[in-house]
Amino acid sequence: MGRIKIEKFDKNRLKELGLDAWPIWEKEISRFPWSYDEKEVCYILEGKAKVKTEDGEVVEFGPGDKVSFPKGLSCTWDITSPIKKHYKFG
């Protein structure tokens, strides 16, 4: 299984991806388990979170980060500051 990838993108690259057309998801400070049935790519607009995978890997991300989650990943989200993100599955 792949790993969670985090990248910083500039505004021009985001426009190339068509980010403005992606849906937005928002969530308050919380902690919950999550499993990915398909790959997800998201771009964090606001807030901060830590994600811990079943094998113990912990990744933290926040505004300006492009985060890719591989298909088949099971993890626990720990949102430490209310989050708002664009996302795309597949």
N, CA, C and O of each residue as an XYZ file, in Angstrom:
360
protein
N       0.856     -1.195      0.000
C       0.000      0.000      0.000
C       0.891      1.244      0.000
O       1.974      1.254      0.586
N       0.418      2.265     -0.656
C       1.160      3.517     -0.726
C       1.129      4.267      0.589
O       0.482      3.850      1.550
N       1.822      5.351      0.612
C       1.882      6.191      1.805
C       1.184      7.517      1.520
O       0.933      7.879      0.371
N       0.883      8.224      2.596
C       0.294      9.558      2.476
C       1.383     10.495      1.967
O       2.500     10.489      2.484
N       1.064     11.298      0.957
C       2.029     12.240      0.400
C       1.544     13.667      0.631
O       0.363     13.969      0.456
N       2.469     14.541      1.025
C       2.142     15.957      1.236
C       3.066     16.793      0.354
O       4.279     16.586      0.326
N       2.465     17.740     -0.364
C       3.228     18.640     -1.226
C       2.725     20.065     -1.015
O       1.570     20.281     -0.648
N       3.600     21.021     -1.250
C       3.207     22.438     -1.276
C       3.049     22.823     -2.735
O       3.911     22.504     -3.555
N       1.961     23.504     -3.072
C       1.704     23.916     -4.456
C       1.554     25.414     -4.529
O       1.048     26.043     -3.600
N       1.997     25.991     -5.638
C       1.769     27.417     -5.840
C       0.415     27.608     -6.533
O      -0.172     26.657     -7.048
N      -0.055     28.825     -6.535
C      -1.392     29.147     -7.072
C      -1.539     28.755     -8.542
O      -2.609     28.306     -8.951
N      -0.477     28.920     -9.345
C      -0.567     28.567    -10.762
C      -0.805     27.077    -10.953
O      -1.617     26.672    -11.786
N      -0.099     26.267    -10.184
C      -0.265     24.801    -10.275
C      -1.672     24.396     -9.845
O      -2.252     23.474    -10.419
N      -2.222     25.069     -8.849
C      -3.576     24.754     -8.391
C      -4.601     25.039     -9.485
O      -5.556     24.282     -9.656
N      -4.408     26.115    -10.215
C      -5.320     26.432    -11.319
C      -5.240     25.366    -12.397
O      -6.259     25.002    -12.983
N      -4.029     24.856    -12.670
C      -3.855     23.782    -13.662
C      -4.645     22.542    -13.265
O      -5.167     21.838    -14.130
N      -4.737     22.268    -11.976
C      -5.484     21.102    -11.486
C      -6.997     21.310    -11.529
O      -7.755     20.353    -11.373
N      -7.446     22.552    -11.740
C      -8.881     22.837    -11.728
C      -9.469     22.781    -10.328
O     -10.638     22.440    -10.147
N      -8.658     23.116     -9.351
C      -9.031     23.003     -7.939
C     -10.339     23.709     -7.591
O     -11.114     23.204     -6.779
N     -10.593     24.863     -8.191
C     -11.796     25.623     -7.858
C     -13.082     24.846     -8.131
O     -14.124     25.145     -7.548
N     -13.013     23.849     -9.016
C     -14.192     23.055     -9.349
C     -14.379     21.863     -8.397
O     -15.427     21.218     -8.420
N     -13.377     21.566     -7.565
C     -13.484     20.446     -6.635
C     -14.446     20.797     -5.503
O     -14.527     21.959     -5.105
N     -15.179     19.810     -4.977
C     -16.063     20.078     -3.826
C     -15.251     20.496     -2.599
O     -14.038     20.292     -2.538
N     -15.944     21.083     -1.629
C     -15.319     21.498     -0.363
C     -15.921     20.681      0.776
O     -17.128     20.442      0.819
N     -15.065     20.262      1.689
C     -15.479     19.533      2.894
C     -14.965     20.312      4.090
O     -13.826     20.779      4.102
N     -15.824     20.449      5.104
C     -15.436     21.142      6.332
C     -15.767     20.266      7.532
O     -16.744     19.518      7.510
N     -14.950     20.359      8.579
C     -15.179     19.555      9.784
C     -14.618     20.282     10.995
O     -13.550     20.892     10.933
N     -15.351     20.207     12.092
C     -14.927     20.819     13.354
C     -13.823     19.978     13.997
O     -13.495     18.890     13.525
N     -13.261     20.509     15.084
C     -12.260     19.768     15.849
C     -12.881     18.446     16.271
O     -13.936     18.417     16.906
N     -12.220     17.357     15.913
C     -12.774     16.026     16.195
C     -11.718     14.964     15.921
O     -10.637     15.247     15.405
N     -12.065     13.741     16.282
C     -11.190     12.582     16.055
C     -12.092     11.451     15.596
O     -13.118     11.175     16.218
N     -11.706     10.788     14.493
C     -12.551      9.721     13.953
C     -11.744      8.782     13.054
O     -10.762      9.201     12.441
N     -12.157      7.508     12.976
C     -11.500      6.563     12.068
C     -12.006      6.774     10.638
O     -13.144      7.197     10.432
N     -11.158      6.478      9.661
C     -11.555      6.619      8.254
C     -10.809      5.601      7.405
O      -9.641      5.304      7.655
N     -11.498      5.068      6.397
C     -10.885      4.154      5.431
C     -11.160      4.684      4.030
O     -12.250      5.181      3.745
N     -10.165      4.574      3.164
C     -10.274      5.079      1.797
C     -10.571      3.943      0.827
O      -9.742      3.056      0.623
N     -11.773      3.977      0.225
C     -12.170      2.983     -0.775
C     -11.531      3.284     -2.123
O     -11.426      2.408     -2.981
N     -11.106      4.529     -2.300
C     -10.400      4.945     -3.503
C      -9.428      6.056     -3.121
O      -9.501      6.615     -2.027
N      -8.524      6.363     -4.036
C      -7.540      7.415     -3.781
C      -8.252      8.753     -3.591
O      -9.239      9.043     -4.267
N      -7.737      9.566     -2.660
C      -8.237     10.933     -2.486
C      -7.062     11.898     -2.555
O      -6.004     11.653     -1.977
N      -7.265     12.999     -3.270
C      -6.327     14.114     -3.279
C      -7.094     15.305     -2.727
O      -8.222     15.566     -3.144
N      -6.491     16.023     -1.797
C      -7.167     17.196     -1.243
C      -6.168     18.343     -1.093
O      -4.954     18.145     -1.054
N      -6.726     19.541     -1.011
C      -5.927     20.750     -0.812
C      -6.507     21.476      0.392
O      -7.678     21.854      0.392
N      -5.687     21.670      1.414
C      -6.143     22.256      2.672
C      -6.216     23.780      2.547
O      -5.218     24.444      2.269
N      -7.409     24.310      2.756
C      -7.633     25.752      2.707
C      -7.453     26.394      4.082
O      -6.859     27.466      4.202
N      -7.971     25.728      5.117
C      -7.915     26.241      6.493
C      -7.797     25.061      7.453
O      -8.181     23.936      7.131
N      -7.261     25.340      8.628
C      -7.230     24.349      9.700
C      -6.004     23.454      9.669
O      -5.139     23.572      8.802
N      -5.958     22.548     10.653
C      -4.838     21.619     10.788
C      -5.357     20.262     11.235
O      -6.362     20.151     11.937
N      -4.629     19.226     10.798
C      -4.999     17.867     11.194
C      -3.760     16.990     11.255
O      -2.737     17.273     10.631
N      -3.883     15.907     12.034
C      -2.898     14.835     12.070
C      -3.653     13.579     11.664
O      -4.796     13.370     12.069
N      -3.009     12.753     10.866
C      -3.592     11.469     10.491
C      -2.606     10.387     10.897
O      -1.420     10.458     10.573
N      -3.111      9.377     11.614
C      -2.272      8.258     12.041
C      -2.756      7.003     11.330
O      -3.927      6.638     11.428
N      -1.847      6.343     10.614
C      -2.198      5.119      9.892
C      -2.144      3.924     10.838
O      -1.636      4.020     11.955
N      -2.676      2.800     10.371
C      -2.684      1.586     11.202
C      -1.272      1.107     11.540
O      -1.065      0.467     12.571
N      -0.290      1.418     10.667
C       1.083      0.986     10.941
C       1.874      2.001     11.770
O       3.081      1.849     11.959
N       1.178      3.054     12.272
C       1.807      3.993     13.188
C       2.379      5.252     12.562
O       2.866      6.124     13.281
N       2.334      5.370     11.231
C       2.815      6.591     10.586
C       1.895      7.751     10.961
O       0.673      7.611     10.919
N       2.474      8.893     11.327
C       1.688     10.088     11.644
C       2.118     11.203     10.702
O       3.305     11.508     10.584
N       1.141     11.807     10.034
C       1.434     12.953      9.176
C       0.578     14.120      9.636
O      -0.577     13.947     10.026
N       1.162     15.314      9.583
C       0.449     16.540      9.952
C       0.404     17.445      8.739
O       1.362     17.509      7.968
N      -0.706     18.146      8.570
C      -0.828     19.057      7.443
C      -1.745     20.212      7.792
O      -2.519     20.160      8.747
N      -1.629     21.276      6.970
C      -2.410     22.479      7.207
C      -2.546     23.282      5.929
O      -2.326     22.757      4.838
N      -2.908     24.562      6.054
C      -3.172     25.397      4.883
C      -2.026     25.389      3.872
O      -0.855     25.504      4.235
N      -2.392     25.251      2.592
C      -1.407     25.249      1.522
C      -0.860     23.882      1.176
O      -0.096     23.753      0.219
N      -1.233     22.845      1.936
C      -0.745     21.499      1.651
C      -1.702     20.759      0.709
O      -2.922     20.797      0.868
N      -1.105     20.094     -0.267
C      -1.841     19.149     -1.119
C      -1.525     17.769     -0.555
O      -0.359     17.383     -0.471
N      -2.557     17.027     -0.170
C      -2.367     15.748      0.506
C      -3.008     14.643     -0.335
O      -4.150     14.776     -0.772
N      -2.272     13.553     -0.559
C      -2.778     12.403     -1.311
C      -2.859     11.195     -0.386
O      -1.882     10.824      0.264
N      -4.049     10.587     -0.340
C      -4.284      9.391      0.472
C      -4.485      8.208     -0.469
O      -5.326      8.280     -1.364
N      -3.731      7.117     -0.289
C      -3.862      5.978     -1.201
C      -5.121      5.148     -0.951
O      -5.630      5.094      0.169
N      -5.609      4.509     -1.999
C      -6.728      3.585     -1.896
C      -6.353      2.467     -0.928
O      -5.230      1.963     -0.962
N      -7.296      2.077     -0.061
C      -7.071      0.990      0.879
C      -6.521      1.420      2.226
O      -6.399      0.593      3.129
N      -6.186      2.696      2.384
C      -5.628      3.200      3.641
C      -6.699      3.250      4.730
O      -7.808      3.730      4.495
N      -6.364      2.754      5.912
C      -7.200      2.927      7.104
C      -6.397      3.763      8.084
O      -5.209      3.519      8.299
N      -7.057      4.753      8.676
C      -6.337      5.688      9.537
C      -7.301      6.334     10.532
O      -8.508      6.093     10.504
N      -6.739      7.150     11.399
C      -7.533      7.951     12.327
C      -7.196      9.411     12.085
O      -6.034      9.813     12.141
N      -8.227     10.198     11.815
C      -8.078     11.646     11.654
C      -8.190     12.299     13.022
O      -9.067     11.942     13.810
N      -7.309     13.254     13.314
C      -7.356     14.062     14.520
C      -7.301     15.522     14.061
O      -6.223     16.062     13.811
N      -8.468     16.150     13.955
C      -8.543     17.534     13.494
C      -8.312     18.436     14.700
O      -9.101     18.450     15.644
N      -7.206     19.196     14.650
C      -6.806     20.011     15.800
C      -7.242     21.468     15.672
O      -7.219     22.213     16.651
N      -7.640     21.875     14.466
C      -8.169     23.201     14.198
C      -9.187     23.017     13.068
O      -8.874     22.350     12.082
N     -10.399     23.589     13.178
C     -11.448     23.318     12.183
C     -10.898     23.377     10.752
O     -10.232     24.336     10.361
N     -11.195     22.333      9.992
C     -10.574     22.173      8.683
C     -11.550     22.442      7.544
O     -12.748     22.176      7.646
N     -11.006     22.973      6.472
C     -11.752     23.210      5.243
C     -10.840     22.812      4.093
O      -9.714     23.299      3.996
N     -11.321     21.929      3.221
C     -10.464     21.447      2.147
C     -11.243     21.229      0.859
O     -12.434     20.918      0.886
N     -10.559     21.394     -0.272
C     -11.052     20.920     -1.559
C     -10.644     19.458     -1.635
O      -9.588     19.091     -1.119
N     -11.455     18.612     -2.268
C     -11.090     17.210     -2.391
C     -11.561     16.618     -3.717
O     -12.472     17.124     -4.371
N     -10.894     15.519     -4.080
C     -11.223     14.809     -5.320
C     -10.894     13.341     -5.123
O      -9.789     13.001     -4.698
N     -11.848     12.467     -5.428
C     -11.616     11.031     -5.344
C     -11.284     10.472     -6.721
O     -11.669     11.030     -7.749
N     -10.560      9.355     -6.714
C     -10.264      8.660     -7.972
C      -8.901      8.962     -8.512
O      -8.524      8.444     -9.564
